[in-house]
């Protein structure tokens, strides 16, 4: 939220498009359609969904590690949800 507030001091909220990375990954054509509409440019041609620069994790996160990270980031995720009217519940699992 701090980064968004900083951006919004320079640009009005309606001039800033904020997207979820998972939306781009799961629905690249729909997400890029939103981008082209927002920018007022010609739609992108059909984009092939590619998984690039992605590697499997070497080890799994422990429950304790997950709990610590959740306690750190949950308040900000909740604030982001409220501000953007998003559902980020998957981020807290």
Biopython code that builds the backbone (N, CA, C, O; Angstrom):
import numpy as np
from Bio.PDB.StructureBuilder import StructureBuilder

atoms = [
    (1, "UNK", "N", (0.823, -1.199, 0.000)),
    (1, "UNK", "CA", (0.000, 0.000, 0.000)),
    (1, "UNK", "C", (0.861, 1.254, 0.000)),
    (1, "UNK", "O", (0.489, 2.262, -0.600)),
    (2, "UNK", "N", (2.003, 1.199, 0.665)),
    (2, "UNK", "CA", (2.879, 2.378, 0.659)),
    (2, "UNK", "C", (3.287, 2.748, -0.765)),
    (2, "UNK", "O", (3.299, 3.926, -1.119)),
    (3, "UNK", "N", (3.618, 1.755, -1.577)),
    (3, "UNK", "CA", (4.016, 2.025, -2.959)),
    (3, "UNK", "C", (2.852, 2.608, -3.752)),
    (3, "UNK", "O", (3.041, 3.533, -4.542)),
    (4, "UNK", "N", (1.656, 2.076, -3.547)),
    (4, "UNK", "CA", (0.490, 2.611, -4.259)),
    (4, "UNK", "C", (0.206, 4.047, -3.828)),
    (4, "UNK", "O", (-0.070, 4.904, -4.668)),
    (5, "UNK", "N", (0.271, 4.308, -2.550)),
    (5, "UNK", "CA", (0.042, 5.684, -2.078)),
    (5, "UNK", "C", (1.055, 6.652, -2.696)),
    (5, "UNK", "O", (0.721, 7.780, -3.059)),
    (6, "UNK", "N", (2.296, 6.183, -2.805)),
    (6, "UNK", "CA", (3.337, 7.027, -3.404)),
    (6, "UNK", "C", (3.014, 7.300, -4.877)),
    (6, "UNK", "O", (3.133, 8.436, -5.336)),
    (7, "UNK", "N", (2.611, 6.274, -5.609)),
    (7, "UNK", "CA", (2.235, 6.452, -7.017)),
    (7, "UNK", "C", (1.068, 7.422, -7.120)),
    (7, "UNK", "O", (1.058, 8.306, -7.977)),
    (8, "UNK", "N", (0.076, 7.251, -6.233)),
    (8, "UNK", "CA", (-1.129, 8.085, -6.292)),
    (8, "UNK", "C", (-0.865, 9.542, -5.929)),
    (8, "UNK", "O", (-1.718, 10.395, -6.177)),
    (9, "UNK", "N", (0.295, 9.852, -5.346)),
    (9, "UNK", "CA", (0.624, 11.264, -5.121)),
    (9, "UNK", "C", (1.017, 11.942, -6.433)),
    (9, "UNK", "O", (0.922, 13.163, -6.554)),
    (10, "UNK", "N", (1.453, 11.159, -7.404)),
    (10, "UNK", "CA", (1.867, 11.690, -8.704)),
    (10, "UNK", "C", (0.815, 11.505, -9.800)),
    (10, "UNK", "O", (0.729, 12.303, -10.734)),
    (11, "UNK", "N", (0.020, 10.445, -9.674)),
    (11, "UNK", "CA", (-0.979, 10.119, -10.689)),
    (11, "UNK", "C", (-2.311, 9.843, -10.011)),
    (11, "UNK", "O", (-2.343, 9.174, -8.978)),
    (12, "UNK", "N", (-3.407, 10.338, -10.561)),
    (12, "UNK", "CA", (-4.716, 10.034, -9.989)),
    (12, "UNK", "C", (-5.002, 8.531, -10.082)),
    (12, "UNK", "O", (-4.534, 7.859, -11.001)),
    (13, "UNK", "N", (-5.760, 8.025, -9.140)),
    (13, "UNK", "CA", (-6.055, 6.587, -9.090)),
    (13, "UNK", "C", (-6.615, 6.077, -10.409)),
    (13, "UNK", "O", (-6.274, 4.977, -10.845)),
    (14, "UNK", "N", (-7.470, 6.866, -11.044)),
    (14, "UNK", "CA", (-8.102, 6.404, -12.289)),
    (14, "UNK", "C", (-7.121, 6.339, -13.462)),
    (14, "UNK", "O", (-7.457, 5.829, -14.531)),
    (15, "UNK", "N", (-5.906, 6.861, -13.256)),
    (15, "UNK", "CA", (-4.880, 6.814, -14.312)),
    (15, "UNK", "C", (-3.859, 5.714, -14.067)),
    (15, "UNK", "O", (-2.871, 5.606, -14.794)),
    (16, "UNK", "N", (-4.098, 4.887, -13.033)),
    (16, "UNK", "CA", (-3.175, 3.812, -12.675)),
    (16, "UNK", "C", (-3.922, 2.486, -12.764)),
    (16, "UNK", "O", (-4.960, 2.311, -12.126)),
    (17, "UNK", "N", (-3.399, 1.558, -13.549)),
    (17, "UNK", "CA", (-3.984, 0.229, -13.671)),
    (17, "UNK", "C", (-3.164, -0.733, -12.824)),
    (17, "UNK", "O", (-1.957, -0.870, -13.020)),
    (18, "UNK", "N", (-3.820, -1.393, -11.891)),
    (18, "UNK", "CA", (-3.151, -2.334, -11.008)),
    (18, "UNK", "C", (-3.698, -3.723, -11.325)),
    (18, "UNK", "O", (-4.910, -3.941, -11.334)),
    (19, "UNK", "N", (-2.796, -4.643, -11.582)),
    (19, "UNK", "CA", (-3.164, -6.002, -11.974)),
    (19, "UNK", "C", (-2.532, -7.016, -11.042)),
    (19, "UNK", "O", (-1.472, -6.775, -10.464)),
    (20, "UNK", "N", (-3.190, -8.143, -10.904)),
    (20, "UNK", "CA", (-2.612, -9.260, -10.161)),
    (20, "UNK", "C", (-1.754, -10.087, -11.115)),
    (20, "UNK", "O", (-2.168, -10.370, -12.240)),
    (21, "UNK", "N", (-0.583, -10.466, -10.676)),
    (21, "UNK", "CA", (0.285, -11.309, -11.482)),
    (21, "UNK", "C", (-0.410, -12.625, -11.826)),
    (21, "UNK", "O", (-0.269, -13.129, -12.940)),
    (22, "UNK", "N", (-1.155, -13.180, -10.879)),
    (22, "UNK", "CA", (-1.818, -14.455, -11.156)),
    (22, "UNK", "C", (-2.897, -14.318, -12.235)),
    (22, "UNK", "O", (-3.182, -15.283, -12.944)),
    (23, "UNK", "N", (-3.497, -13.135, -12.367)),
    (23, "UNK", "CA", (-4.460, -12.919, -13.453)),
    (23, "UNK", "C", (-3.752, -12.963, -14.809)),
    (23, "UNK", "O", (-4.269, -13.534, -15.769)),
    (24, "UNK", "N", (-2.579, -12.364, -14.877)),
    (24, "UNK", "CA", (-1.807, -12.392, -16.116)),
    (24, "UNK", "C", (-1.394, -13.822, -16.452)),
    (24, "UNK", "O", (-1.430, -14.231, -17.612)),
    (25, "UNK", "N", (-1.008, -14.563, -15.445)),
    (25, "UNK", "CA", (-0.569, -15.943, -15.668)),
    (25, "UNK", "C", (-1.734, -16.847, -16.068)),
    (25, "UNK", "O", (-1.594, -17.671, -16.972)),
    (26, "UNK", "N", (-2.883, -16.702, -15.402)),
    (26, "UNK", "CA", (-4.022, -17.584, -15.648)),
    (26, "UNK", "C", (-4.830, -17.173, -16.873)),
    (26, "UNK", "O", (-5.414, -18.025, -17.544)),
    (27, "UNK", "N", (-4.870, -15.877, -17.172)),
    (27, "UNK", "CA", (-5.688, -15.382, -18.277)),
    (27, "UNK", "C", (-4.947, -14.252, -19.000)),
    (27, "UNK", "O", (-5.356, -13.093, -18.924)),
    (28, "UNK", "N", (-3.853, -14.590, -19.704)),
    (28, "UNK", "CA", (-3.046, -13.525, -20.316)),
    (28, "UNK", "C", (-3.826, -12.702, -21.327)),
    (28, "UNK", "O", (-3.667, -11.482, -21.367)),
    (29, "UNK", "N", (-4.656, -13.322, -22.137)),
    (29, "UNK", "CA", (-5.383, -12.563, -23.158)),
    (29, "UNK", "C", (-6.396, -11.619, -22.538)),
    (29, "UNK", "O", (-6.512, -10.473, -22.973)),
    (30, "UNK", "N", (-7.130, -12.070, -21.537)),
    (30, "UNK", "CA", (-8.092, -11.194, -20.865)),
    (30, "UNK", "C", (-7.405, -10.046, -20.151)),
    (30, "UNK", "O", (-7.881, -8.911, -20.180)),
    (31, "UNK", "N", (-6.280, -10.346, -19.508)),
    (31, "UNK", "CA", (-5.549, -9.311, -18.781)),
    (31, "UNK", "C", (-4.947, -8.300, -19.742)),
    (31, "UNK", "O", (-4.996, -7.097, -19.487)),
    (32, "UNK", "N", (-4.380, -8.774, -20.843)),
    (32, "UNK", "CA", (-3.814, -7.851, -21.827)),
    (32, "UNK", "C", (-4.903, -7.048, -22.532)),
    (32, "UNK", "O", (-4.648, -5.929, -22.978)),
    (33, "UNK", "N", (-6.102, -7.594, -22.639)),
    (33, "UNK", "CA", (-7.228, -6.816, -23.171)),
    (33, "UNK", "C", (-7.538, -5.651, -22.240)),
    (33, "UNK", "O", (-7.803, -4.539, -22.696)),
    (34, "UNK", "N", (-7.505, -5.910, -20.920)),
    (34, "UNK", "CA", (-7.709, -4.830, -19.947)),
    (34, "UNK", "C", (-6.632, -3.757, -20.102)),
    (34, "UNK", "O", (-6.924, -2.563, -20.042)),
    (35, "UNK", "N", (-5.382, -4.192, -20.302)),
    (35, "UNK", "CA", (-4.267, -3.246, -20.466)),
    (35, "UNK", "C", (-4.469, -2.402, -21.716)),
    (35, "UNK", "O", (-4.338, -1.179, -21.665)),
    (36, "UNK", "N", (-4.787, -3.044, -22.839)),
    (36, "UNK", "CA", (-4.947, -2.285, -24.082)),
    (36, "UNK", "C", (-6.142, -1.338, -24.006)),
    (36, "UNK", "O", (-6.072, -0.220, -24.515)),
    (37, "UNK", "N", (-7.245, -1.771, -23.373)),
    (37, "UNK", "CA", (-8.400, -0.885, -23.201)),
    (37, "UNK", "C", (-8.023, 0.306, -22.325)),
    (37, "UNK", "O", (-8.367, 1.444, -22.642)),
    (38, "UNK", "N", (-7.318, 0.046, -21.223)),
    (38, "UNK", "CA", (-6.904, 1.102, -20.302)),
    (38, "UNK", "C", (-6.017, 2.126, -21.010)),
    (38, "UNK", "O", (-6.156, 3.331, -20.801)),
    (39, "UNK", "N", (-5.105, 1.634, -21.850)),
    (39, "UNK", "CA", (-4.172, 2.525, -22.551)),
    (39, "UNK", "C", (-4.762, 3.129, -23.816)),
    (39, "UNK", "O", (-4.200, 4.063, -24.388)),
    (40, "UNK", "N", (-5.905, 2.590, -24.253)),
    (40, "UNK", "CA", (-6.515, 3.090, -25.473)),
    (40, "UNK", "C", (-5.734, 2.712, -26.716)),
    (40, "UNK", "O", (-5.650, 3.487, -27.669)),
    (41, "UNK", "N", (-5.166, 1.521, -26.702)),
    (41, "UNK", "CA", (-4.382, 1.047, -27.840)),
    (41, "UNK", "C", (-5.062, -0.168, -28.465)),
    (41, "UNK", "O", (-5.998, -0.731, -27.897)),
    (42, "UNK", "N", (-4.586, -0.557, -29.625)),
    (42, "UNK", "CA", (-5.110, -1.726, -30.320)),
    (42, "UNK", "C", (-4.884, -2.974, -29.474)),
    (42, "UNK", "O", (-3.855, -3.124, -28.814)),
    (43, "UNK", "N", (-5.868, -3.861, -29.512)),
    (43, "UNK", "CA", (-5.767, -5.112, -28.761)),
    (43, "UNK", "C", (-4.548, -5.903, -29.215)),
    (43, "UNK", "O", (-4.147, -5.840, -30.377)),
    (44, "UNK", "N", (-3.967, -6.646, -28.284)),
    (44, "UNK", "CA", (-2.877, -7.545, -28.620)),
    (44, "UNK", "C", (-3.445, -8.747, -29.366)),
    (44, "UNK", "O", (-4.589, -9.143, -29.143)),
    (45, "UNK", "N", (-2.641, -9.322, -30.249)),
    (45, "UNK", "CA", (-3.050, -10.570, -30.887)),
    (45, "UNK", "C", (-3.099, -11.656, -29.825)),
    (45, "UNK", "O", (-2.599, -11.478, -28.714)),
    (46, "UNK", "N", (-3.702, -12.771, -30.175)),
    (46, "UNK", "CA", (-3.810, -13.892, -29.234)),
    (46, "UNK", "C", (-2.422, -14.258, -28.706)),
    (46, "UNK", "O", (-1.532, -14.633, -29.469)),
    (47, "UNK", "N", (-2.258, -14.146, -27.409)),
    (47, "UNK", "CA", (-0.973, -14.407, -26.765)),
    (47, "UNK", "C", (-0.964, -15.829, -26.216)),
    (47, "UNK", "O", (-1.905, -16.255, -25.547)),
    (48, "UNK", "N", (0.099, -16.549, -26.505)),
    (48, "UNK", "CA", (0.244, -17.908, -25.979)),
    (48, "UNK", "C", (0.659, -17.832, -24.508)),
    (48, "UNK", "O", (1.557, -17.075, -24.139)),
    (49, "UNK", "N", (0.000, -18.614, -23.695)),
    (49, "UNK", "CA", (0.329, -18.656, -22.273)),
    (49, "UNK", "C", (1.610, -19.461, -22.084)),
    (49, "UNK", "O", (1.644, -20.649, -22.403)),
    (50, "UNK", "N", (2.669, -18.826, -21.565)),
    (50, "UNK", "CA", (3.953, -19.482, -21.345)),
    (50, "UNK", "C", (4.339, -19.387, -19.878)),
    (50, "UNK", "O", (4.089, -18.379, -19.217)),
    (51, "UNK", "N", (4.937, -20.426, -19.395)),
    (51, "UNK", "CA", (5.477, -20.417, -18.036)),
    (51, "UNK", "C", (6.982, -20.206, -18.167)),
    (51, "UNK", "O", (7.720, -21.139, -18.482)),
    (52, "UNK", "N", (7.434, -18.974, -17.924)),
    (52, "UNK", "CA", (8.820, -18.598, -18.154)),
    (52, "UNK", "C", (9.473, -18.226, -16.823)),
    (52, "UNK", "O", (8.836, -17.617, -15.962)),
    (53, "UNK", "N", (10.710, -18.583, -16.662)),
    (53, "UNK", "CA", (11.500, -18.252, -15.465)),
    (53, "UNK", "C", (10.858, -18.790, -14.193)),
    (53, "UNK", "O", (10.946, -18.165, -13.136)),
    (54, "UNK", "N", (10.235, -19.908, -14.292)),
    (54, "UNK", "CA", (9.574, -20.512, -13.143)),
    (54, "UNK", "C", (10.283, -21.825, -12.833)),
    (54, "UNK", "O", (10.530, -22.637, -13.725)),
    (55, "UNK", "N", (10.601, -22.017, -11.578)),
    (55, "UNK", "CA", (11.286, -23.246, -11.165)),
    (55, "UNK", "C", (10.588, -23.818, -9.944)),
    (55, "UNK", "O", (9.971, -23.083, -9.174)),
    (56, "UNK", "N", (10.683, -25.114, -9.769)),
    (56, "UNK", "CA", (10.099, -25.694, -8.554)),
    (56, "UNK", "C", (10.910, -25.264, -7.331)),
    (56, "UNK", "O", (12.113, -25.018, -7.414)),
    (57, "UNK", "N", (10.220, -25.183, -6.202)),
    (57, "UNK", "CA", (10.910, -24.852, -4.964)),
    (57, "UNK", "C", (11.780, -26.022, -4.536)),
    (57, "UNK", "O", (11.424, -27.185, -4.726)),
    (58, "UNK", "N", (12.936, -25.691, -3.951)),
    (58, "UNK", "CA", (13.861, -26.723, -3.486)),
    (58, "UNK", "C", (13.293, -27.410, -2.251)),
    (58, "UNK", "O", (13.436, -28.621, -2.082)),
    (59, "UNK", "N", (12.652, -26.634, -1.398)),
    (59, "UNK", "CA", (12.053, -27.209, -0.189)),
    (59, "UNK", "C", (10.723, -26.517, 0.086)),
    (59, "UNK", "O", (10.451, -25.431, -0.425)),
    (60, "UNK", "N", (9.918, -27.157, 0.889)),
    (60, "UNK", "CA", (8.624, -26.590, 1.243)),
    (60, "UNK", "C", (8.779, -25.652, 2.440)),
    (60, "UNK", "O", (9.680, -25.807, 3.265)),
    (61, "UNK", "N", (7.886, -24.690, 2.507)),
    (61, "UNK", "CA", (7.879, -23.757, 3.624)),
    (61, "UNK", "C", (7.261, -24.460, 4.834)),
    (61, "UNK", "O", (6.243, -25.143, 4.720)),
    (62, "UNK", "N", (7.877, -24.284, 5.962)),
    (62, "UNK", "CA", (7.324, -24.898, 7.176)),
    (62, "UNK", "C", (6.089, -24.112, 7.638)),
    (62, "UNK", "O", (5.885, -22.964, 7.243)),
    (63, "UNK", "N", (5.296, -24.736, 8.458)),
    (63, "UNK", "CA", (4.117, -24.075, 9.027)),
    (63, "UNK", "C", (4.528, -22.854, 9.831)),
    (63, "UNK", "O", (3.864, -21.818, 9.786)),
    (64, "UNK", "N", (5.622, -22.977, 10.561)),
    (64, "UNK", "CA", (6.104, -21.853, 11.368)),
    (64, "UNK", "C", (6.524, -20.680, 10.477)),
    (64, "UNK", "O", (6.198, -19.529, 10.765)),
    (65, "UNK", "N", (7.236, -20.974, 9.412)),
    (65, "UNK", "CA", (7.658, -19.918, 8.487)),
    (65, "UNK", "C", (6.437, -19.243, 7.858)),
    (65, "UNK", "O", (6.386, -18.018, 7.744)),
    (66, "UNK", "N", (5.469, -20.043, 7.456)),
    (66, "UNK", "CA", (4.247, -19.505, 6.860)),
    (66, "UNK", "C", (3.514, -18.616, 7.857)),
    (66, "UNK", "O", (3.028, -17.546, 7.491)),
    (67, "UNK", "N", (3.432, -19.045, 9.107)),
    (67, "UNK", "CA", (2.739, -18.256, 10.135)),
    (67, "UNK", "C", (3.427, -16.914, 10.379)),
    (67, "UNK", "O", (2.766, -15.893, 10.569)),
    (68, "UNK", "N", (4.760, -16.926, 10.371)),
    (68, "UNK", "CA", (5.509, -15.681, 10.573)),
    (68, "UNK", "C", (5.249, -14.724, 9.420)),
    (68, "UNK", "O", (4.975, -13.544, 9.638)),
    (69, "UNK", "N", (5.333, -15.226, 8.201)),
    (69, "UNK", "CA", (5.095, -14.370, 7.034)),
    (69, "UNK", "C", (3.657, -13.864, 7.008)),
    (69, "UNK", "O", (3.404, -12.709, 6.665)),
    (70, "UNK", "N", (2.735, -14.717, 7.366)),
    (70, "UNK", "CA", (1.329, -14.305, 7.396)),
    (70, "UNK", "C", (1.123, -13.193, 8.411)),
    (70, "UNK", "O", (0.408, -12.229, 8.140)),
    (71, "UNK", "N", (1.746, -13.322, 9.580)),
    (71, "UNK", "CA", (1.585, -12.280, 10.606)),
    (71, "UNK", "C", (2.185, -10.945, 10.155)),
    (71, "UNK", "O", (1.723, -9.882, 10.570)),
    (72, "UNK", "N", (3.200, -11.003, 9.316)),
    (72, "UNK", "CA", (3.828, -9.777, 8.818)),
    (72, "UNK", "C", (2.977, -9.138, 7.723)),
    (72, "UNK", "O", (2.763, -7.925, 7.737)),
    (73, "UNK", "N", (2.493, -9.936, 6.779)),
    (73, "UNK", "CA", (1.860, -9.396, 5.581)),
    (73, "UNK", "C", (0.338, -9.331, 5.611)),
    (73, "UNK", "O", (-0.257, -8.631, 4.792)),
    (74, "UNK", "N", (-0.301, -10.033, 6.523)),
    (74, "UNK", "CA", (-1.767, -10.062, 6.519)),
    (74, "UNK", "C", (-2.412, -8.678, 6.656)),
    (74, "UNK", "O", (-3.352, -8.386, 5.917)),
    (75, "UNK", "N", (-1.952, -7.819, 7.562)),
    (75, "UNK", "CA", (-2.588, -6.495, 7.653)),
    (75, "UNK", "C", (-2.508, -5.701, 6.344)),
    (75, "UNK", "O", (-3.468, -5.034, 5.959)),
    (76, "UNK", "N", (-1.379, -5.776, 5.677)),
    (76, "UNK", "CA", (-1.241, -5.037, 4.416)),
    (76, "UNK", "C", (-2.090, -5.667, 3.311)),
    (76, "UNK", "O", (-2.663, -4.953, 2.488)),
    (77, "UNK", "N", (-2.172, -6.983, 3.288)),
    (77, "UNK", "CA", (-3.013, -7.657, 2.297)),
    (77, "UNK", "C", (-4.469, -7.277, 2.519)),
    (77, "UNK", "O", (-5.195, -7.021, 1.558)),
    (78, "UNK", "N", (-4.897, -7.237, 3.755)),
    (78, "UNK", "CA", (-6.275, -6.836, 4.061)),
    (78, "UNK", "C", (-6.538, -5.395, 3.621)),
    (78, "UNK", "O", (-7.601, -5.088, 3.081)),
    (79, "UNK", "N", (-5.578, -4.530, 3.850)),
    (79, "UNK", "CA", (-5.725, -3.136, 3.431)),
    (79, "UNK", "C", (-5.793, -3.029, 1.901)),
    (79, "UNK", "O", (-6.581, -2.253, 1.361)),
    (80, "UNK", "N", (-4.969, -3.809, 1.222)),
    (80, "UNK", "CA", (-4.977, -3.841, -0.233)),
    (80, "UNK", "C", (-6.323, -4.347, -0.753)),
    (80, "UNK", "O", (-6.874, -3.787, -1.701)),
    (81, "UNK", "N", (-6.844, -5.391, -0.144)),
    (81, "UNK", "CA", (-8.153, -5.925, -0.522)),
    (81, "UNK", "C", (-9.234, -4.852, -0.423)),
    (81, "UNK", "O", (-10.055, -4.683, -1.324)),
    (82, "UNK", "N", (-9.209, -4.137, 0.691)),
    (82, "UNK", "CA", (-10.221, -3.110, 0.914)),
    (82, "UNK", "C", (-10.083, -1.954, -0.083)),
    (82, "UNK", "O", (-11.073, -1.489, -0.648)),
    (83, "UNK", "N", (-8.869, -1.509, -0.287)),
    (83, "UNK", "CA", (-8.632, -0.365, -1.179)),
    (83, "UNK", "C", (-8.975, -0.685, -2.635)),
    (83, "UNK", "O", (-9.566, 0.138, -3.333)),
    (84, "UNK", "N", (-8.600, -1.888, -3.090)),
    (84, "UNK", "CA", (-8.785, -2.237, -4.495)),
    (84, "UNK", "C", (-10.034, -3.075, -4.752)),
    (84, "UNK", "O", (-10.341, -3.414, -5.894)),
    (85, "UNK", "N", (-10.753, -3.405, -3.674)),
    (85, "UNK", "CA", (-11.939, -4.266, -3.803)),
    (85, "UNK", "C", (-11.569, -5.606, -4.448)),
    (85, "UNK", "O", (-12.275, -6.108, -5.323)),
    (86, "UNK", "N", (-10.456, -6.165, -3.998)),
    (86, "UNK", "CA", (-9.963, -7.454, -4.486)),
    (86, "UNK", "C", (-10.206, -8.511, -3.427)),
    (86, "UNK", "O", (-10.368, -8.202, -2.246)),
    (87, "UNK", "N", (-10.228, -9.755, -3.860)),
    (87, "UNK", "CA", (-10.216, -10.890, -2.948)),
    (87, "UNK", "C", (-8.819, -11.496, -3.023)),
    (87, "UNK", "O", (-8.450, -12.098, -4.031)),
    (88, "UNK", "N", (-8.059, -11.338, -1.973)),
    (88, "UNK", "CA", (-6.688, -11.857, -1.919)),
    (88, "UNK", "C", (-6.568, -12.991, -0.910)),
    (88, "UNK", "O", (-5.480, -13.264, -0.402)),
    (89, "UNK", "N", (-7.671, -13.644, -0.623)),
    (89, "UNK", "CA", (-7.685, -14.700, 0.397)),
    (89, "UNK", "C", (-6.701, -15.823, 0.031)),
    (89, "UNK", "O", (-6.155, -16.469, 0.926)),
    (90, "UNK", "N", (-6.469, -16.064, -1.259)),
    (90, "UNK", "CA", (-5.513, -17.096, -1.658)),
    (90, "UNK", "C", (-4.097, -16.751, -1.198)),
    (90, "UNK", "O", (-3.273, -17.642, -0.990)),
    (91, "UNK", "N", (-3.824, -15.486, -1.043)),
    (91, "UNK", "CA", (-2.483, -15.072, -0.622)),
    (91, "UNK", "C", (-2.219, -15.412, 0.839)),
    (91, "UNK", "O", (-1.069, -15.425, 1.278)),
    (92, "UNK", "N", (-3.262, -15.682, 1.578)),
    (92, "UNK", "CA", (-3.121, -15.931, 3.018)),
    (92, "UNK", "C", (-3.247, -17.401, 3.386)),
    (92, "UNK", "O", (-3.275, -17.740, 4.569)),
    (93, "UNK", "N", (-3.322, -18.265, 2.405)),
    (93, "UNK", "CA", (-3.440, -19.704, 2.682)),
    (93, "UNK", "C", (-2.111, -20.307, 3.005)),
    (93, "UNK", "O", (-2.025, -21.508, 3.264)),
]
sb = StructureBuilder()
sb.init_structure("model")
sb.init_model(0)
sb.init_chain("A")
sb.init_seg("    ")
for serial, (resi, resn, name, xyz) in enumerate(atoms, 1):
    if name == "N":
        sb.init_residue(resn, " ", resi, " ")
    sb.init_atom(name, np.array(xyz, "f"), 0.0, 1.0, " ", f" {name:<3s}", serial, name[0])
structure = sb.get_structure()
